[in-house]
Every structure is written in structure tokens, then in C-alpha cells.
Amino acid sequence: MNQLHAAIADPASVDAAIENRYCVRAFRPDPVPRAILEEILRVASRAPSGSNAQPWRVYVLQGRSRDALVEQVCQAYDAAYHDPEQAARYQEEYDYYPRHWVEPYLGRRRQNGWSLYGLLGIRKGDKDAMHAQHRRNFRFFDAPVGLIFTVDRVMGEGSLIDYGMFLQSIMVAARARGLHTCPQAAWNFYGSIILPHVGAGADEKLVCGMSLGWADEQAPVNSFWNPREPVESFTHWLD
């Protein structure tokens, strides 16, 4: 195949897969065939990476392996909620979010959080309800497939840029096949539980998790649709 001249037969479908990708937070239990998962990962492996390093390592959890991890991390999360000393045991290995939020990011974060909680009927200050909703992260939002992503500790920060392109490729390829996803940094605090469970080596660190499956079309939470800034708000044209 000559990639330079390969035609994209239906550009609108490519755009639709990108534009209709969003974070689904409720899934049906229907299994996803392994052949489809392998095809998604094969397509995503074409994501670019510096010097073609391809720094991604993927652990696919289904069935008993998925359920066992869910049980362990949910227990740890509940213990940390009730005991600050337990919470101190679980730390992420890299700062996904800023230590100090500033505008406009703080405003966007608040809008996102309160829009979601408002849709679910969770009132401001209701910590127990917030805890219960956040806990659903650690059930992969009931998706039948949980993905755990790691990277070799020797790699530099640039590998996280490579990883972002790989993750987006997975999500778009999944969407093209009628599936939905939810990338999750929430798992990052529980690497000490997750990495041994999946059999990761000492040379690996956790990048994030992801839920993947068939969306529950009846779940109200899946009507939550994040706004995006217009192109002119983040683009500078230089002539």
C-alpha cells in the first residue's frame, strides 16, 4: 500500500467518530469480542511516537481479572474516604492535574463537575453522593472491558504526548465500531494495587485506565455532553 495516495473514502465518518467520542459513564454488560479489541489496538498502534518508540503497554481486563481489580480498588477507595491515613497510602506517580488551578481552567473544571452532578441530582456539599459517583470510576462504570495503560519508567515526559495520541486512536477506533469509552486518570492513585494485579514489572508506571464497551442508552448520565471552546478562542493565526 502506498500511504501517500491512500484515499479516505468517507471523511465524514472519520470526523463523526472524532466528534461523537465522549466520556460514557454507564455501560451495558454485553461482552466485547476479543477480535474487535485486537482490531482496535492494531489500528491504534499506528499512532505516532517520537523516534517510533511506541512506549505503550496495554493490559486488557475482562471477567474475573476485571472483577477482582474492581473489588480491591473499591475497598481501598472506601477506606481512604473514611481514614486520611489510608488516603495517604495512595499517591499518583505523576501530576495529571495542576497543583494550583487558575483561570480559565478552574472555571471549566467547575462547570464540568457541577453540570455532571446537577444532572445526577447530587447537591453541592453532599460528599457521600459525590463519593458514590466517583467510586463508579473504579467499577469501570460497569463496562465489560477495563484497559490499564503503563509506560516504562525510563521514558521521558514526551512519551506522555505519544500516549495521548495512542489513547485518542483507541477511542476513535472504538467509536467507529459502535463502542464507547471513558479515559480515566482516577485509577492513577492506586498503582500500588493495580500494577501487581496486572503483572506489570517494576520498570513500569501507571499512565491511566479506560472503560470500554457498549453504552447504556437508558442511563441519564450518558446524556451529559461537554461543551468545547470555539476555534477562535485557542487559535492564533500568523501571516
N, C-alpha and C positions, 0 to 999 in steps of 0.2 A: 504493500500500500504506500502511495505517495501522500504523506500527510499534508504537504503543501497544497495539494489540489483536491483533498477530500472535501466533498460537498456536505454541508449541513442541510439535509433535505427539508427539515421543518424547524426553522429558527424560532418560530412562535412557541413550539413545545419546549425548547430549551429555556426560553425566557419564562414560560409558565412554571416550569419545575423550580426555577430560582425564586420567582416572585410568590409562589404559593407554598414555599417552605416556611414553616413557622414552628414554634415550640408547642407540641401537643403534650398535654398533661393528664390524659386519660386514654388508655388503650384497651382494646378487646384482647381476650386471652388467646385468640386463634394463633396457632404456631406459624412461623415463617419458614418455609422450606430452606434447607441448607444451600441448595443450588442457587437460590435467589441471593442469599447472603454472600456467597462466594463471588457471584457475578458483580454485586455492588462493590465489594472490596477490590475486585480485579479492575473495575473501571476507575475507582478512586485512586488506585496505585499509580495512575498516570498524573497525579498532582505533581507540580514542580517542587523541587527542593534544591538548595544550594549544593553545587558540585554533585548533584544526583545522589546525595547521601541517603535519601529515603529513611528518615530517622524513626518512622512509626513502628510500633509494635502493638498488636491488637489481640485482646482476649475476648472471645465471644462466650457469653454465659447464657445457658438455657436450662430449663428443667431443674434438676436437683442442685447443680452448681450455682445457678442463679438464686434459687430459693434459700440456700444456705447462706450466701453472702448477704442477702436481704435481711435475714434473721439476725445475723451477727451485727451488722451496722445499725439496724434499727434499735437493738438493745443498747449499743454504745451511745447512740444519739439520745435516747431517752435518759440514760444515766447522766450524760453530760448536761442535759436540760435541768436536772434536779440537783446537780452537785458540781459547783465550779471547779473543784479539784479534779473531777473526772474530765471536765471540759478541757482543762489544761493539758491533758494527755494527748489530745488530738490536734495536731497543727498541720497546716498545709506546707509544702516544701518550697513553694514559690508564691509570690504575691499576685494573685489573679486580679484582685481589686486594689484600688489605691488605698493607702493607709488613711489619707485625709481627702474626702470628697470636696470638689469645688464645682462651681457652675461652668458650663451648663449641664455637666454630667450628674450632679446631685439632683437637679430638678427632674431630669429624665428618669433617674432611678426611682425617685419618689412617685412620679406619675405611674411608672410601670408597676410598682408594688401595690399602691393603693387602688389602681384600676383593677388589678387582679383580685385583690382581697375584697373590693367592693362587689365585684361580680359574684364572688362566692359567699357574700353576706357576712364577711368577717369584719368586725368593728375595730377601729383603732384602739390599741391597748389590750385587745383580747389575746394575750400571749399564748394561752393554751390552744386556741384555734389556729393561730399562726404556726405554732409548733407542729400541730397535726398536719397542716397543709404542707409545711416544709418537709416533714417526715416522708411524704409521698415520693420525694426525690429518691429516697433510699429503698423504695419498692419499685423503682424504675417506672413509676406511675402505672404499674400493673402491666407494662409491656412484657411480652414473652421473651424478648431478647434484650440483654444488657451488654453493652460494649464497654470495655475498660481499655484505656489507651496509656501506654507508658513510653518513655524515651530513655535512652542511655544517658547516664549521669555525665559522661564525658562530653556530651554535646553542648554547644553554646546556646545563648538566648535566641539566635537566629533560627534554630530548629523549631522554636515555637511558631515562627512565621510559617515555616514549611508545614507544620502540623495543622495550622488553621486552614490552609488550602486543602489539605487532605481531608479534614473533617467536613468542610463545606462540600467537597466532592462526594463524600459518603451520603450526606444529607440530600443533595440534589439527585444523585443516582437512585436513592431510596424513593424520593418523591416521584421520580419518573416511572417507578414501578407500582405506584399507588400506595406506598407506605409513608409513614410519618416518623419523625424523630424528635428528640429533645436532648440537645447537648447539655451536660451538667457539670459545673465546677463544684457543686455541693459535695461530691464524693471526695474531693481533694484533701479534706481534713482527716480522712480515715485510711490513708495509705498504709498505716501500720497493720491494719486488718486486711485490706484488700490485696496488697501485693503478695503476702504469703498464701492467701486463699487461691489466687490465680496461678501461683507457681512462678511469679516473677523473680528474677535474680537480684542479687544485692547491687548490681550495676544499673538497675532500673529505678526510675521515679515516676510517680503518677502524674499524668497530664490532665485527664478528666475522664468522665464517664459519659455514656449516651444511652438513652432509651430508644428502642426501635420496634415498630410493629404496626398493626392496623388501628387507626384512630377509632375511638368510641364516639360515633357521631351523635349520640344522645346526651353526652356529658356536657353540662353548661360551660365548664371550664374551657372546653375546646372552641368556644365562640370568642375567646379572648384573642384579639388581633392587635399587635403592637403598631403604633404609628412609626413612620420614618421621616427624617428630615428631608426637605426638598434639595435637589441637586445644588441649587444656587447657594444654599446655606453652608456647604462644606467644600465648594469648588472655587478655585482661583484660576482665572483664565489669563495667561500671559502671552502677549503677542510680540 
